[in-house]
């Protein structure tokens, strides 16, 4: 039986890693061993970054809502508590969008939250 050589698959695997490492500084984009390490590390950073993105956006939305609440004479935690008691089910992303684009509407939400407390 003829022996099958692995050169084609090895070259394909190496080219795949080098393609992912394109644009990296110095030997990280040229040499397979360092490129592989850099690609693995960047994959870890990307994975962590996807988790951090959710965290950072939530923090931004809360900051925006808090700033709008202070303008209307209420603090953030009291506002959220009032909305829960008034059974207004809006997430923080939507609340921050309302606070930016429709200040009158946000003021109405604040009044509703104050009335429920």
C-alpha positions in Angstrom: 0.0 0.0 0.0 1.2 3.5 -0.8 2.3 5.8 2.0 0.3 9.0 2.3 2.4 12.1 3.0 1.2 14.8 5.3 2.9 17.8 3.6 -0.3 19.2 2.0 -2.3 19.3 5.2 0.7 20.6 7.2 1.2 23.5 4.7 -2.6 24.2 4.8 -2.6 24.3 8.6 0.4 26.6 8.7 -1.0 28.9 6.0 -4.2 29.2 8.0 -2.4 30.4 11.1 -0.1 32.7 9.1 -3.2 34.2 7.4 -4.8 34.9 10.9 -1.5 36.5 12.0 -1.3 38.8 9.0 -0.5 42.4 10.1 1.2 41.4 13.3 4.5 43.1 14.2 7.8 41.5 13.2 8.3 37.7 13.3 4.8 37.2 14.7 3.5 37.4 11.1 6.3 35.5 9.4 7.4 32.6 11.6 4.9 29.8 12.2 5.8 29.1 15.9 5.6 32.7 17.0 2.5 33.3 14.8 0.7 30.4 16.4 1.4 31.7 19.9 0.3 35.3 18.9 -2.9 34.0 17.3 -3.8 31.9 20.3 -3.2 34.9 22.6 -5.2 37.2 20.4 -8.0 34.6 20.4 -8.1 34.7 24.2 -8.1 38.5 24.2 -11.0 38.5 21.7 -13.0 36.1 23.9 -12.4 38.2 27.0 -13.2 41.3 25.0 -16.6 40.0 24.0 -17.5 39.6 27.7 -16.1 43.1 28.6 -18.1 44.7 25.8 -21.4 43.7 27.5 -20.1 44.9 30.8 -18.9 48.3 29.4 -22.1 49.0 27.6 -24.2 48.3 30.6 -22.0 50.7 32.6 -22.5 53.4 30.0 -26.3 53.0 29.9 -26.5 53.2 33.7 -24.3 56.4 33.7 -26.6 58.0 31.1 -29.7 57.1 33.0 -28.2 58.4 36.3 -27.3 61.7 34.7 -30.8 62.1 33.3 -32.3 61.2 36.7 -30.2 63.8 38.5 -31.6 66.5 36.1 -35.1 65.4 37.1 -34.3 65.4 40.9 -34.2 61.7 41.6 -31.3 59.3 42.0 -30.8 56.2 39.9 -31.6 53.5 42.4 -34.8 55.2 43.5 -35.8 55.6 39.8 -35.2 51.9 39.0 -37.1 50.9 42.1 -40.0 53.1 41.2 -40.1 51.7 37.7 -40.2 48.1 39.1 -43.1 49.0 41.4 -44.9 50.8 38.6 -44.4 47.6 36.5 -42.7 49.5 33.7 -40.5 46.8 32.0 -37.9 48.8 30.0 -34.3 47.6 29.9 -31.4 50.0 30.6 -30.5 50.3 27.0 -33.9 51.6 26.0 -34.0 53.9 29.1 -30.7 55.4 28.1 -31.9 55.9 24.5 -35.1 57.6 25.8 -33.0 59.8 28.1 -30.9 61.0 25.2 -33.4 61.3 22.4 -36.7 62.2 24.2 -36.1 64.1 27.5 -39.8 64.9 27.9 -40.6 61.2 27.7 -38.0 60.4 30.2 -39.4 63.1 32.6 -42.8 61.3 32.2 -41.2 58.0 33.2 -39.6 59.7 36.2 -43.0 61.1 37.3 -44.5 57.6 36.9 -41.7 56.1 39.1 -42.1 58.8 41.7 -45.9 58.2 41.8 -45.3 54.4 42.4 -43.1 55.0 45.4 
